[in-house]
Amino acid sequence: MTQSPASGCPFHGSDRSTASLTRRASLPPAEDQAVQQTSDGVYHIASFELSRQLLRSDDVAQAGFMAETASQAGSLLGRPPVLYAEGEHHHEMRRSTARYFTPKHVAEYQPFIAQLSDELIGELWQAGELNLDDLSLRLAVQVAAQVIGLTSSAVPGMERRITRFVEMGGDGNPASTNKASAAKNLVMQGHTLNFFLLDVKPSIAARRREPQDDLISYLLERGYSDTEILTECLTYGTAGMITTREFISLAAWQLVQHPELREDYLHAPEAERFAILHEILRLDPVVTQLFRRVVNDIEVGSMTIPAGSLVALNVQQANVDREVVGEDAEALCPHRPLPRGVQPPVLSFGDGHHRCPGAFLAIRESDVFLRRLLIWRDLELVQPPSLSYNEVVKGYELRGLRVRFGGAAGHAAIP
């Protein structure tokens, strides 16, 4: 494998110390064959090429992340939210809203992200030490709120109201037979009502009075009902805000532990910094597993997967597929040579028509915050986080990542 001119593969010739921090061994590996069917009838795929084929196919539909629940709600929700929509409605919606996530549009949020980052780091300075995952949650929620238009909440605390949906969402595996109890469903309805009354409805009212360049204003222009706007806010909120929170925590954890990588990151131009963040995400994709429901019989490898079947794509395994990323697949290499058409995060943002629309925004806000945080030379890791997995998003959760400023070693200004 060709060595890169900068950090090298693996990073600075290191051992596995810069490998994944969150790898989930319990996922079916499917390494011994292209497609593996487990006893529950689910087809598992771990190779990059076959996973990408499925994600780009028109013969499969979104599954997992409560897609089946949304489908069962049917006409009660009105138009399906973009996360679950298929066909021309989905394509048209993605085309229409793509402008909110372009690099040019995201750049307009840079001053807001920078100011918010400085405020959060200032709180850390005053407190002495804080949980970084709490700060990353506030950052992710408030940045996404700007894009969506959720900026007129009746009372503070939207961060907590958003996280409740993921904490109580149950099992995100469509094949699971674990159904939520009536009591749990009632509690979830209460959380939904709180979010609607305290966050969504006031923001809708504000946008009706004075439209802005954000998603809620666009939905109102398209004639969306309050219920339809609520479901879009829920899916963007949980899918976007929560995953960005986890990645910021993960990237900080990785960078704090490796001073050389941290120095490379801090003093590199933007493209190089993004390459480092993308490589960290490749090793630790926030969403470790994606599900698709087969609509029409489809050929995958040498197997025909029949219509109606559920397919689970092992993202963390596809991201270390040696056929694509090379022999040092499980080591951190920010300048990894990849085949043409393969993005640096590999499948961490998905692929095909359901690829994460906020990918650039997530990396941009992570970069702005992390540069401002890590430039403080006396920043110390007090306590590593506890690692668990959320079954709704099929991803890791890092909690209790405690950091502090150890002295007055000084810092350099970040523009």
Secondary structure, 3 states (H helix, E strand, C coil): CCCCCCCCCCHHHCCHHHCCCCCCCCCCCCCCCCEEECCCCCEEECCHHHHHHHHHCCCEEEECCCHHHHHHHHHHCCCCCCCCCCHHHHHHHHHHHHHHHCHHHHHCCHHHHHHHHHHHHHHHHHHCEEEHHHHHHHHHHHHHHHHHCCCCCCCCCHHHHHHHHHHCCCCCCCCCCCCCCHHHHHHHHHHHHHHHHHHHHHHHHHHHHCCCCCHHHHHHHCCCCHHHHHHHHHHHHHHHHHHHHHHHHHHHHHHHHCHHHHHHHHCCCHHHHHHHHHHHHHHCCCECEEEEEECCCEEECCEEECCCCEEEEEHHHHCCCHHHHCCCCCCCCCCCCCCCCCCCCCCCCCCHHHCCCCHHHHHHHHHHHHHHHHCCCCEEEEECCEEEEECCCCEEEEECCEEEECCCCCCCCCC
